[in-house]
Amino acid sequence: MLDTMNFFAKTITVALCLIWMSTVQAEEMDSITDLMQTLKTKTPEIKEAEPVKQQEIIKNYKKEYVLDWLVKPKIDVSATDMKTYKNPVKIKMTVLGSAGLVIKSDILKSSGSKSFDAKVIQALASAKIQPIQYADQTVIYELVHEFSVAN
C-alpha cells in the first residue's frame, strides 16, 4: 500500500511539474510572439534633418550691440602728424566676438596723414573691445569707427 501511495505521489508531482512547465512555456511563447510582431511592424521613415545654413545661425544674434573698449588704442600723435592731418581716419575692424580682439583693420578713409593712419592701425593691434557675452568662439563681426586726433 505504501508503494502505491509513493507511486501515486510521484505521478501527481510529475503531472504538476508538466502542467507548470507548459504554462511557463506558453507565457514565454506569448512574449516571444509579441516581440516578433513588434519587430515586424513597420515604423514610419525618419527623414534626415536638413543642415542649418550659416545665415540662419547668424540671424539668431542681435543686429546691434553697444560695446566699449576694454583696452583703448593708444595713439601717440606727433607735430608732423598734426601738420598733415585733415579729418578723422575711418577704419573697418574685424573683431573676434568672444574675446574682443581686433584681428584685422582696414582704412576706409584716410585722415590725410599716412603716419597717423599707420599709428591707428598699430594701436588697434594691441587694443581690445568688450567681448560679446555668450558668443561662440567662432563669431566674428565687423564694425566701422572713426579715429580723430581728439579721441
Long-range contacts (C-beta under 8 A, 24 or more apart in sequence): 61-135, 61-139, 65-132, 67-100, 67-129, 67-130, 67-132, 68-129, 68-130, 69-127, 69-128, 69-129, 69-130, 70-100, 70-128, 70-129, 70-130, 70-131, 71-126, 71-127, 71-128, 72-127, 73-120, 73-123, 73-124, 73-126, 73-127, 73-147, 74-123, 74-126, 75-116, 75-119, 75-120, 75-123, 75-147, 76-119, 77-116, 77-119, 77-149, 78-115, 80-113, 80-115, 81-113, 81-115, 81-116, 81-119, 81-149, 82-149, 83-113, 84-112, 84-113, 84-114, 84-115, 84-116, 85-111, 85-112, 85-113, 85-116, 85-149, 86-111, 86-112, 86-113, 87-111, 87-112, 87-148, 88-146, 88-147, 88-148, 89-116, 89-117, 89-120, 89-146, 89-147, 89-148, 90-144, 90-145, 90-146, 91-120, 91-121, 91-124, 91-144, 91-145, 91-146, 91-147, 92-142, 92-143, 92-144, 93-124, 93-129, 93-142, 93-143, 93-144, 93-145, 94-140, 94-141, 94-142, 95-129, 95-140, 95-141, 95-142, 95-143, 96-139, 96-140, 97-131, 97-132, 97-135, 97-136, 97-139, 97-140, 97-141, 98-131, 98-132, 98-135, 98-136, 98-137, 98-139, 99-128, 99-131, 100-128, 100-129, 100-130, 100-131, 100-132, 101-128, 101-129, 102-127, 102-128, 102-129, 103-140, 108-144, 111-147, 111-148, 116-149, 120-147
